[in-house]
Amino acid sequence: MALAQTLSVALIGVRGQLVEIEADVSGGALPGLSFTGLADTTVVEARDRIRAAMTNSGIGWPNTRITLALLPADVRKYGSRFDLAMAMALIAAAGQLPAEPLAGVVWLAELGLDGRLRPIRGVLPAVAAARDAGVRRVVVAAGNAAEAALVPDLDVRAAHDLGGLVAWLRGDGAAPPVAQPAGGCDGTTGPDLADVAGQPLAKRALEIAAAGAHHLYFIGVPGSGKTMLAERLPGLLPPLDDTAALEVTAIHSVAGQLLPSSGLIRRAPFQAPHHTASLASLVGGGSGLARPGAISLAHRGVLFTDEAPEFSAHALDALRQPLESGQVVLHRSAGPVTYPAAFQLVLAANPCPCAAKEGDCVCPPAVRRRYLQRLSGPLLDRVDLHIRVDAVEHAALFDTAELRETSTDVAVRVAVARAAAQERWAGRWRVNAEVPGSALRKGRYALPRQVLRPAETYLQRGQLSVRGLDRIIRLAWTIADLSGLAVPDAGAVNEALFLRTGGTSAWAA
């Protein structure tokens, strides 16, 4: 009997867990290959891929009883990411490789029938988990090299085929090259705010939303620029820092949306699902290992729902819990999977289902009311800014575009405001939208009652919920940061109240 052991990584959401793979080759038994350790169908099918890859790479297949154990045995194993690790353990157990050099190495790749190593999804979080577990060397497919190399303080090797790896470990071939990260970011800047004609109120709301990470609701006639405004919000947000960039890149890696040459994602992501999107595509799901949905792909960025009333009511209401917690928990029979989902929500809606131009709509008031009430009160109550976007004035269409503020101009003010907020909250919260209401209504940051009196009047009339009051106070702090004020004054509170309640006729203030 011969035994060998290698390492790989299983993914549960964006969290990796080290998996030990043991191969046992026993004599005196009927030939066959069996698995233990809650291996799914894709893992079990690896027996044919491994056999063909070894044979086509000139490596003998042991015609005896083989057992592959994936430990810990009570953790479900999904996907083809274990192919290479299982093949290396089997080859060593069969006596065709020394077992010692394999034990402390993580192997991550899918095997082709010809022995080539194929890239897999989720390499970045898997390699990060290996490093955190104390592993010093990881071998990945060449197609995953740039992504895996984003994890520092680790020896990452990029291999092309199984035969080359075996030759290296036997001392007959060159070592796989050290993986190198892709050079910098993609350099894209996105659309410019200067392209939007007119709409001073909407642009002001967009700047405030960017400065404080507030959610935004645009309602207005078709062609007024709602989509153009939403698409320009990521360009106003600061570049992602190292921690946020790793989080965002890991999510896109698990979703299989990173190009082979991609580096860290530094620009705030933008997701705009179609209004026919299913609940699973928005929040995540799928058979086996649940994949991230649009809200997780928009983590640290913007989720834009155009024609929001056309979305499924269940899908939109499913956003309520992630808006509060910044994460989504998907419960499956194999256990819960958690994905980050700290996104900014931008809703856009026409005032009626016919989407006619202003003055041409013939929809009765009851029809218009039912249409807008497809957006539930609890969902709108979680949106900070409610802005009516009217048709662009003709004069604004023909003004000098060079005189309009660019995204770069506004982004500078946003960065200054965010820096002020970070200094004030001293690491407890990043942006004003994250500060809990209890910290704003009591203690050192509580505003004077006379400053809050207009908002309290709305609260007493039932036109504003307690959650709405907290959001007005957060907006006021953001407005103060943009204005260079140490503390919000009455003007900041009044502007916040108008942007919350005066921009639309929504009944859920």
C-alpha positions in Angstrom: 0.0 0.0 0.0 1.2 3.6 -0.8 -0.2 6.8 0.5 0.4 10.5 -0.6 -1.2 13.8 0.4 -1.6 17.1 -1.4 -3.6 20.3 -0.7 -6.3 22.3 -2.5 -8.9 24.9 -1.5 -12.7 24.7 -1.4 -14.8 27.8 -1.7 -17.8 28.7 0.4 -18.9 32.0 -1.1 -15.8 34.2 -1.1 -14.3 32.3 1.8 -11.8 29.6 1.1 -11.1 26.5 3.2 -8.0 24.4 2.9 -8.7 20.8 1.8 -6.3 17.9 2.3 -6.4 15.3 -0.5 -5.1 11.9 0.3 -4.6 9.1 -2.3 -4.3 5.5 -1.4 -3.1 2.9 -3.9 -3.8 -0.6 -2.6 -2.6 -3.9 -4.0 -4.6 -7.2 -4.1 -7.9 -5.6 -4.8 -10.2 -5.1 -7.8 -9.1 -2.1 -9.9 -11.2 1.0 -9.4 -11.3 4.6 -8.2 -13.5 5.7 -5.4 -14.0 9.1 -3.6 -14.8 10.0 0.0 -15.5 13.4 1.5 -18.8 14.7 0.1 -17.6 15.1 -3.5 -20.2 16.4 -5.9 -20.8 15.1 -9.5 -18.1 17.3 -11.0 -15.5 16.0 -8.6 -16.5 12.4 -9.2 -16.3 12.9 -12.9 -12.6 13.8 -12.5 -11.7 10.1 -12.5 -12.1 10.1 -16.3 -10.3 13.4 -16.8 -7.4 12.3 -14.5 -7.0 9.0 -16.3 -7.0 10.5 -19.8 -4.6 13.4 -18.7 -2.1 10.9 -17.1 -2.2 8.6 -20.1 -1.8 11.4 -22.7 1.0 12.9 -20.7 3.0 9.6 -20.7 2.3 8.8 -17.1 1.3 5.3 -16.2 -2.1 4.6 -14.7 -2.0 2.3 -11.7 -4.3 -0.7 -12.5 -5.3 -1.3 -8.9 -7.6 -0.1 -6.2 -7.4 3.7 -5.7 -9.1 5.7 -3.0 -9.2 9.5 -3.0 -10.2 11.2 0.3 -11.0 14.9 0.4 -10.8 16.2 4.0 -12.5 17.5 6.1 -15.0 14.9 5.0 -18.1 16.8 6.2 -17.5 19.8 3.9 -19.2 19.6 0.5 -16.7 19.8 -2.4 -17.8 21.4 -5.6 -16.3 21.9 -9.1 -13.2 20.9 -11.0 -10.8 22.9 -8.9 -9.5 19.7 -7.2 -8.5 17.9 -10.5 -4.8 18.8 -10.4 -4.4 18.2 -6.6 -6.0 14.7 -6.9 -3.9 13.8 -9.9 -0.6 14.8 -8.2 -1.6 12.8 -5.1 -2.5 9.8 -7.2 0.8 9.9 -9.1 2.8 10.2 -5.9 0.9 7.4 -4.3 1.6 5.2 -7.3 5.3 5.7 -6.7 5.9 7.8 -9.8 6.8 11.0 -7.9 8.4 11.6 -4.5 5.6 12.4 -2.0 7.4 14.8 0.3 7.6 17.9 -2.1 3.8 17.7 -2.7 2.5 17.8 0.8 2.9 21.5 1.6 1.8 22.8 -1.9 -1.7 23.9 -2.9 -2.7 22.8 -6.5 -5.5 24.6 -8.2 -6.5 23.8 -11.8 -8.9 21.8 -13.9 -7.4 19.0 -16.1 -8.0 18.7 -19.8 -8.0 15.2 -21.4 -4.7 16.0 -23.1 -3.1 17.0 -19.7 -3.3 20.7 -20.1 -4.1 22.8 -17.1 -7.3 24.9 -17.5 -8.2 28.0 -15.4 -10.9 27.9 -12.7 -13.3 30.4 -11.1 -12.4 31.9 -7.7 -8.6 31.6 -7.8 -8.0 34.9 -6.0 -10.0 34.0 -2.8 -8.6 30.5 -2.9 -5.0 31.6 -3.1 -5.6 34.2 -0.3 -7.1 31.4 1.9 -4.0 29.3 1.2 -1.7 32.1 2.3 -3.7 32.8 5.4 -3.5 29.1 6.3 0.3 29.2 6.2 0.9 27.7 2.8 4.0 29.1 1.1 3.6 27.8 -2.5 0.6 27.5 -4.9 0.6 26.1 -8.4 -2.2 27.3 -10.7 -3.0 27.1 -14.4 -1.3 29.7 -16.6 -4.7 31.2 -17.4 -5.1 32.1 -13.7 -1.5 33.3 -13.2 -2.2 37.1 -13.2 -5.1 36.8 -10.9 -3.4 34.5 -8.4 -0.3 36.7 -8.4 -2.4 39.5 -6.9 -2.0 37.8 -3.5 1.3 39.0 -1.9 3.8 37.1 0.2 3.3 33.8 -1.7 5.2 31.8 -4.2 2.7 31.3 -7.0 3.8 29.1 -10.0 2.0 29.1 -13.3 2.0 25.7 -15.1 0.8 24.7 -18.6 0.4 21.0 -18.4 0.6 17.9 -16.2 3.5 16.4 -18.0 5.7 19.5 -17.3 4.9 19.5 -13.6 5.8 15.8 -13.3 9.0 16.3 -15.1 9.9 19.3 -12.8 9.3 17.3 -9.7 11.3 14.4 -11.0 14.2 16.7 -11.7 14.0 16.3 -15.5 12.4 19.6 -16.4 12.4 23.4 -15.7 10.4 24.8 -12.8 7.1 26.6 -13.7 7.6 30.3 -14.0 6.6 32.6 -11.1 3.2 34.1 -11.8 3.2 37.9 -12.4 0.2 40.2 -11.7 -1.3 42.2 -14.5 0.0 45.7 -14.9 -2.2 48.2 -13.0 -5.8 49.0 -13.6 -7.6 49.0 -16.9 -7.4 52.8 -17.2 -11.1 53.3 -18.1 -12.7 56.4 -16.8 -16.3 55.9 -17.7 -18.8 58.4 -19.0 -18.4 62.1 -18.0 -21.0 64.1 -16.0 -20.3 67.0 -18.5 -22.3 65.0 -21.0 -25.5 65.7 -19.1 -27.2 68.9 -20.1 -29.1 70.9 -17.4 -30.5 69.0 -14.4 -28.8 71.1 -11.6 -30.9 69.5 -8.9 -30.3 66.0 -10.0 -26.6 66.7 -10.3 -26.5 68.1 -6.8 -28.2 65.0 -5.5 -25.8 62.8 -7.4 -22.8 64.6 -5.8 -24.4 64.2 -2.3 -25.1 60.6 -3.0 -21.4 60.0 -4.0 -20.0 61.9 -1.0 -22.0 60.0 1.6 -22.8 56.7 -0.2 -26.5 57.4 0.0 -29.2 55.6 -2.0 -31.0 57.5 -4.7 -34.4 57.5 -6.4 -35.0 59.3 -9.7 -38.5 59.8 -11.0 -39.2 61.7 -14.2 -40.4 61.7 -17.8 -38.6 59.6 -20.4 -35.5 61.3 -21.9 -34.9 63.5 -19.0 -31.5 61.9 -18.3 -32.1 59.5 -15.4 -30.0 56.7 -16.9 -27.2 59.1 -17.9 -27.0 60.4 -14.4 -26.9 57.0 -12.8 -24.2 55.8 -15.2 -22.0 58.6 -14.1 -22.2 58.0 -10.4 -19.2 55.5 -10.3 -17.0 58.2 -11.9 -17.7 60.4 -8.9 -16.6 57.8 -6.4 -13.0 57.5 -5.1 -10.9 54.6 -6.4 -11.2 51.5 -4.2 -8.5 51.0 -1.6 -6.5 47.8 -1.3 -9.0 46.1 1.0 -12.0 47.0 -1.0 -10.3 46.2 -4.3 -9.4 42.7 -3.1 -13.0 42.1 -1.9 -14.5 43.3 -5.2 -12.0 41.4 -7.3 -12.6 38.2 -5.3 -16.4 38.4 -5.9 -15.9 38.9 -9.7 -13.4 36.0 -9.6 -16.0 33.6 -8.0 -18.5 34.8 -10.5 -16.1 34.0 -13.4 -16.2 37.6 -14.7 -12.4 38.4 -14.5 -10.4 38.4 -17.7 -7.2 36.3 -17.6 -5.1 39.5 -17.7 -7.2 41.5 -15.2 -5.6 43.2 -12.2 -7.2 44.4 -9.1 -10.5 46.2 -9.7 -9.9 49.8 -8.6 -13.0 51.5 -10.1 -16.3 51.2 -8.3 -18.3 48.6 -10.1 -21.6 49.4 -11.8 -24.4 46.8 -12.3 -27.6 47.5 -14.2 -29.7 44.4 -14.4 -32.6 44.3 -16.8 -36.1 44.6 -15.3 -36.8 41.0 -16.3 -34.0 39.8 -13.9 -35.0 37.0 -11.6 -34.7 37.0 -7.9 -31.7 34.6 -8.0 -29.8 36.8 -10.5 -30.2 39.8 -8.3 -29.4 38.4 -4.9 -27.5 35.2 -5.9 -28.2 31.5 -6.1 -28.1 28.5 -8.3 -27.7 24.8 -7.8 -24.8 23.5 -5.9 -22.6 26.3 -4.7 -24.7 29.5 -4.8 -23.1 32.1 -7.0 -23.1 35.9 -6.3 -25.9 38.0 -7.8 -25.9 41.5 -9.1 -26.0 43.0 -5.7 -22.7 41.3 -4.7 -21.1 42.2 -8.1 -22.1 45.8 -7.2 -20.3 45.6 -3.9 -18.5 48.9 -3.1 -20.2 50.3 -6.2 -23.6 51.1 -7.7 -26.6 48.9 -8.5 -28.9 50.7 -10.9 -32.4 49.5 -11.5 -33.8 51.3 -14.5 -37.6 51.1 -15.0 -37.7 50.0 -11.4 -41.6 49.5 -11.2 -41.2 46.9 -13.9 -39.1 44.6 -11.7 -40.7 41.8 -9.8 -41.9 43.0 -6.5 -40.3 40.0 -4.7 -37.0 40.8 -6.4 -37.0 44.5 -5.3 -38.1 43.7 -1.7 -35.3 41.2 -1.5 -32.9 44.2 -1.6 -34.2 45.5 1.7 -32.2 43.3 4.0 -28.8 43.7 2.1 -29.4 47.5 2.1 -29.3 47.5 5.9 -26.7 44.8 6.6 -24.3 45.2 3.6 -24.3 41.4 2.9 -26.6 38.7 1.7 -26.9 35.3 3.2 -28.1 32.5 0.9 -29.4 29.5 2.7 -29.0 26.1 1.0 -29.3 22.5 2.1 -25.5 22.3 2.3 -25.4 25.3 4.5 -25.5 29.1 4.3 -23.3 31.1 1.9 -22.5 34.7 2.6 -21.6 37.3 0.0 -20.7 41.0 0.6 -23.3 43.4 -0.8 -22.5 46.9 0.4 -23.8 48.7 -2.7 -25.4 52.1 -3.5 -28.9 51.6 -4.9 -30.1 53.9 -7.7 -33.8 53.5 -8.6 -35.2 55.1 -11.8 -38.9 55.2 -12.7 -41.2 56.9 -15.1 -44.2 58.6 -13.5 -46.7 56.4 -15.3 -46.8 53.1 -17.2 -47.4 54.7 -20.6 -44.1 56.6 -20.4 -45.6 59.3 -22.5 -44.0 62.7 -22.8 -45.0 65.4 -20.3 -48.5 66.7 -21.2 -49.3 63.7 -23.4 -50.1 61.2 -20.7 -53.7 60.2 -20.5 -53.3 57.7 -17.6 -55.9 58.2 -14.8 -54.5 59.2 -11.4 -55.4 55.8 -10.0 -53.3 54.0 -12.7 -50.3 56.3 -12.1 -50.6 55.7 -8.3 -50.8 51.9 -8.7 -47.8 52.0 -11.0 -45.6 53.8 -8.5 -46.8 51.8 -5.6 -45.1 48.8 -7.2 -42.1 50.2 -5.3 -43.0 49.3 -1.8 -43.0 51.8 1.1 -40.4 49.9 3.1 -38.0 49.8 0.1 -38.4 53.5 -0.6 -38.0 54.3 3.1 -34.5 53.0 2.8 -33.6 55.3 0.0 -32.2 58.6 1.1 -32.7 60.9 -1.8 -36.0 61.2 -3.8 -35.5 63.4 -6.8 -37.9 64.5 -9.5 -36.1 64.8 -12.9 -38.0 67.1 -15.2 -37.5 67.4 -19.0 -34.4 69.2 -20.0 -34.9 72.9 -20.9 -34.2 73.6 -24.6 -31.7 76.3 -23.7 -29.6 73.8 -21.7 -29.3 71.5 -24.7 -27.4 74.1 -26.6 -25.2 75.6 -23.9 -21.5 75.4 -24.1 -20.5 71.9 -22.9 -17.1 73.0 -21.9 -18.6 75.2 -19.2 -20.3 72.2 -17.5 -18.7 70.6 -14.5 -16.9 67.3 -15.4 -16.9 64.2 -13.3 -13.3 65.0 -12.3 -14.3 68.3 -10.9 -17.1 66.8 -8.8 -15.0 63.8 -7.7 -12.5 66.2 -6.1 -15.2 67.6 -3.9 -16.5 64.2 -3.1 -13.0 63.0 -2.1 -12.6 66.0 0.3 -16.0 65.3 1.8 -15.3 61.6 2.3 -12.0 62.5 3.9 -13.7 64.8 6.4 -16.2 62.0 7.3 -13.5 59.4 7.8 -11.6 61.8 10.1 -14.7 62.5 12.1 -15.8 58.8 12.5 -12.2 57.7 13.2 -12.3 54.3 11.7 -15.7 53.3 13.1 -17.5 54.0 9.9 -16.2 54.8 6.4 -19.0 57.1 5.1 -22.0 58.9 6.6 -24.5 56.4 5.3 -23.0 53.7 7.5 -23.5 55.6 10.8 -26.3 54.2 12.9 -29.1 56.5 13.9 -28.4 56.1 17.6 -25.0 57.7 17.1 -26.5 60.6 15.3 -29.4 61.4 17.7 -27.5 61.0 21.0 -24.1 61.9 22.3 -21.6 64.2 20.9 -22.9 64.2 17.4 -26.5 65.0 18.2 -27.7 68.1 16.4 -29.5 70.9 18.4 -33.3 70.6 18.5 -33.8 74.0 16.8 -31.8 72.8 13.8 -33.8 69.6 13.5 -37.2 71.2 14.2 -38.4 71.1 10.5 -37.6 67.4 10.3 -39.3 66.8 13.6 -42.4 68.5 12.3 -42.6 66.0 9.4 -42.1 63.2 11.9 -44.9 64.3 14.1 -47.3 64.6 11.2 -46.5 61.0 10.2 -44.9 62.2 6.9 -41.6 60.8 7.9 -40.6 57.6 9.6 -37.8 57.3 12.3 -35.7 55.6 9.7 -36.4 58.6 7.4 -35.4 61.0 10.1 -32.1 59.2 10.5 -31.4 59.4 6.8 -32.1 63.1 6.8 -29.6 63.6 9.5 -27.0 61.5 7.6 -27.7 63.6 4.5 -27.3 66.8 6.5 -23.8 65.6 7.7 -22.8 64.9 4.0 -24.1 68.3 2.9 -22.0 69.9 5.7 -18.9 67.9 4.6 -19.4 69.2 1.1 -19.8 72.7 2.4 -16.8 72.6 4.7 -18.9 72.9 7.8 -17.8 71.2 11.0 -21.5 70.6 12.1 -24.7 70.7 9.9 -26.6 74.0 10.3 -30.3 74.7 9.6 -29.6 75.2 5.9 -28.0 71.7 5.6 -31.0 70.1 7.4 -33.5 72.0 5.3 -31.8 70.9 2.0 -31.6 67.3 3.2 -35.4 67.5 4.1 -36.2 68.8 0.6 -34.0 66.2 -1.1 -35.8 63.5 0.9 -39.4 64.7 0.7 -39.7 67.5 -1.8 -38.2 66.0 -4.9 -41.0 63.5 -5.5 -44.6 63.1 -4.6 -43.9 59.7 -3.1 -46.2 58.8 -0.2 -43.4 56.9 1.5 -41.2 59.8 2.7 
